[in-house]
Structure formats: C-alpha cells, structure tokens
Amino acid sequence: MQGHFPPAMIKNMIGKLTGKIAEKEPGYVILEASGVGYIVYVMEDTQKSLKTGEEATLWTHLAVKEDAQDLYGFLDKDELIFFKLLVSISGIGPKSAMGILSIAPPATLEKAIASGNTSYLTKVSGIGRKSAEKIVLELKDKLIAVSSDDSSLDDDADVMMALKSLGYGTKEIRDALKKIPEDANGTTDRIKEALKLLGS
C-alpha cells in the first residue's frame, strides 16, 4: 500500500470503522469490517466496553511509520481529536498519547492544559516534567479552558500521591479518580471517596 500512496494520503484513508468485534487481546481488539479483520489499539476502558461478537464503531487514527501502520481507535470523536493534538507534538508518540487520554476525559485534560497545570499531567499521568511543559506550551493557545478554577485538578494530583504512598497502583487509582462523585471537594474528601471505591 505504501508503495502506491503517499504517506499523507495513507494517514487519512481510515477515519472510522464499523464492524463486529471478532477478538479482544491485551491492548487491542480485532474489528471485522467487510470481511477484513483490523487490529485496532484501544485504551483499557474502551476495550472493557466492547463486547466480542457485537457490532461497534470506532473513530480511528492510522499512525504510519517506516516499519508499521498502526490503527488507534476511540469510541468518542472528542478523544480522537485530542489524541491527534497530542501526537502532533514532537516527542509524544501514540502510546504516550493513549496513556495521557486514559487518565481523564478530554474536557478535564483540556482544562489542565489551558490553565497551565503541568503538575496534574506529571503526577497523574506519570509523564515527565519536560514533556508536560511541552504539551502545555504547544496546546495551551489551541484550547479554551472549561473553567478558570482548576483546584480539583490539584486535588486529584495530591490524591494520586497520597494513595500511591499507601501502596495502591497507578491504574487502580486512576480508575477510582474517574468514579469519585463530583460533589466530593477537597483533597481529604476525595481521598476518602477513593478509598471507599478501592475497598469495594
């Protein structure tokens, strides 16, 4: 395929796929569409919501490298758009972008970046300080802050650090953070709610 089409064209050839989930494997699914089984890399939460044998639609991005052409899929178009923004930054590859997107919805990440909150990105997603600063620098002007109040972001970063000190893993803490009730304000209350979820 690459010998017949310029890379720029290949990147835009597959924007969305609808078909049956034929198999689920760690880190990806095989989506069968029109008799072709596409390997599509997805986030863990996305994979959990997909059921083998059932039809699904994924918004996709085709990452073209010298030795591979990898498809990344998203249930939500906003996730795809944010993913494309992240991989447009030098040094942020598809896997790093998927890791960042797995910590929170695009709106929350947009809020953190637009407010210049690098500590949220470094503490919660685990990316390095320089990468977080680069993301904020390159995307801040492209994003509109959802709210000028980013205290909840700082709270979540503190919650992450506190729960890590108690021995909880990053993945289970991230899952708990996503489920904390919106009316739980302040680090102390959010830690209590997270512990309830982690203990259930």
C-alpha positions in Angstrom: 0.0 0.0 0.0 2.7 2.4 0.9 4.4 2.0 -2.4 1.3 3.2 -4.2 0.0 6.0 -2.0 1.9 8.9 -0.4 2.1 8.8 3.4 -0.1 11.9 3.8 -2.9 10.0 1.9 -2.5 6.8 3.9 -2.9 8.7 7.2 -6.4 9.9 6.0 -7.6 6.7 4.4 -9.3 5.2 7.5 -11.2 7.6 9.7 -13.9 5.4 11.1 -14.6 1.7 11.2 -17.9 -0.1 11.9 -18.0 -3.8 12.3 -18.0 -6.8 14.6 -15.5 -7.2 17.5 -14.0 -10.5 16.5 -11.4 -10.8 19.3 -10.1 -8.9 22.3 -6.4 -9.1 23.2 -4.3 -7.1 25.7 -4.1 -3.6 24.3 -6.1 -4.1 21.2 -9.2 -5.6 19.5 -9.7 -7.1 16.1 -12.6 -5.4 14.4 -14.0 -7.3 11.4 -15.5 -5.0 8.7 -16.4 -6.1 5.2 -14.5 -9.4 5.7 -11.3 -7.7 6.9 -10.1 -8.0 10.4 -8.4 -4.8 11.5 -6.1 -4.7 14.6 -7.1 -1.6 16.5 -5.2 -0.4 19.5 -7.6 0.9 22.2 -7.5 2.2 25.8 -8.4 -0.3 28.5 -11.7 1.4 29.4 -12.7 1.3 25.7 -11.8 -2.4 25.5 -13.9 -3.1 28.6 -17.0 -1.5 27.0 -16.6 -3.5 23.8 -18.1 -7.0 23.6 -16.9 -9.8 21.5 -19.3 -10.7 18.7 -21.2 -7.4 18.9 -21.1 -4.5 16.4 -19.1 -1.4 17.3 -18.0 1.8 15.7 -14.5 3.3 16.4 -13.1 6.6 15.3 -9.6 5.8 14.1 -6.2 7.3 13.5 -3.6 5.5 11.3 -0.1 6.0 12.6 2.4 5.4 9.7 5.9 4.5 10.5 8.7 3.0 8.3 8.1 -0.5 9.6 4.4 -0.4 10.6 1.0 1.1 10.1 -0.9 1.0 13.4 -4.6 1.8 13.9 -5.7 3.5 17.1 -9.4 3.5 17.9 -11.8 5.6 20.1 -15.4 5.4 20.9 -15.7 9.2 21.2 -14.7 11.6 18.4 -13.5 14.1 21.0 -11.0 11.5 22.2 -9.7 11.1 18.7 -9.4 14.9 18.2 -7.5 15.2 21.4 -5.3 12.2 20.5 -4.4 13.9 17.2 -3.5 17.1 19.0 -1.2 15.2 21.4 0.6 13.2 18.7 1.2 16.4 16.7 3.7 17.4 19.4 7.2 16.3 18.8 8.3 13.6 21.2 4.7 12.5 22.1 4.0 9.2 20.3 0.7 7.3 20.0 1.4 5.2 23.1 2.1 8.2 25.3 -0.9 10.0 23.9 -3.1 6.9 24.8 -1.6 6.9 28.3 -2.5 10.5 28.8 -6.0 10.1 27.5 -6.6 7.1 29.8 -6.4 9.3 32.9 -9.3 11.6 32.3 -11.9 12.7 29.7 -10.7 15.2 27.1 -12.5 18.1 28.8 -10.6 17.6 32.0 -7.3 17.3 30.2 -8.2 20.4 28.2 -8.8 22.3 31.4 -5.5 21.2 32.9 -3.5 22.3 29.8 -5.4 25.5 29.2 -4.8 26.6 32.8 -1.1 25.6 32.5 -1.4 22.9 35.2 1.7 20.8 34.4 1.6 19.2 37.9 -1.6 17.4 37.1 -0.2 15.9 34.0 3.1 14.8 35.7 1.6 13.4 38.9 -1.5 11.7 37.4 -0.3 10.5 34.0 3.3 9.8 35.0 4.8 11.7 32.1 8.0 13.7 32.7 8.1 17.3 33.6 9.6 18.4 30.3 7.0 16.5 28.3 4.2 18.0 30.4 5.6 21.5 29.9 5.9 20.9 26.2 2.3 19.8 25.9 1.1 22.8 27.8 3.3 25.2 25.7 2.2 23.8 22.4 -1.5 23.2 23.1 -2.4 25.9 25.6 -3.3 28.5 23.0 -5.3 26.0 21.0 -7.5 25.1 23.9 -10.2 27.0 25.7 -10.3 26.5 29.4 -13.6 24.9 30.6 -13.2 26.7 33.9 -10.7 29.1 35.4 -10.9 27.0 38.7 -8.5 24.1 38.5 -8.4 23.3 42.2 -10.0 19.9 41.6 -7.1 19.0 39.3 -4.6 19.9 42.1 -6.7 17.8 44.5 -6.6 14.8 42.2 -2.8 15.1 41.8 -2.5 15.2 45.6 -4.9 12.2 46.0 -2.8 10.2 43.5 0.4 10.8 45.5 -1.3 10.0 48.8 -2.8 6.7 47.6 0.5 5.7 46.0 2.1 6.2 49.4 -0.5 3.7 50.8 0.6 1.1 48.2 -2.1 1.4 45.6 -1.1 1.0 41.9 -1.4 3.8 39.4 -4.0 2.0 37.2 -6.4 1.3 40.1 -6.0 4.9 41.5 -6.8 6.3 38.0 -10.0 4.2 37.8 -11.0 5.3 41.3 -10.4 9.0 40.4 -12.8 8.8 37.5 -15.6 7.5 39.7 -15.3 9.9 42.6 -18.6 11.9 42.9 -18.5 15.4 41.6 -19.7 16.9 44.9 -16.6 15.5 46.7 -14.5 18.6 47.1 -11.0 19.0 48.7 -8.2 16.5 48.9 -9.4 14.9 52.2 -12.9 14.2 51.0 -11.6 12.9 47.6 -9.2 10.6 49.3 -12.0 9.2 51.5 -14.2 8.6 48.4 -11.3 7.0 46.5 -10.6 4.6 49.5 -14.2 3.6 49.5 -14.1 2.7 45.8 -10.7 0.9 46.2 -12.0 -1.1 49.1 -15.2 -2.1 47.4 
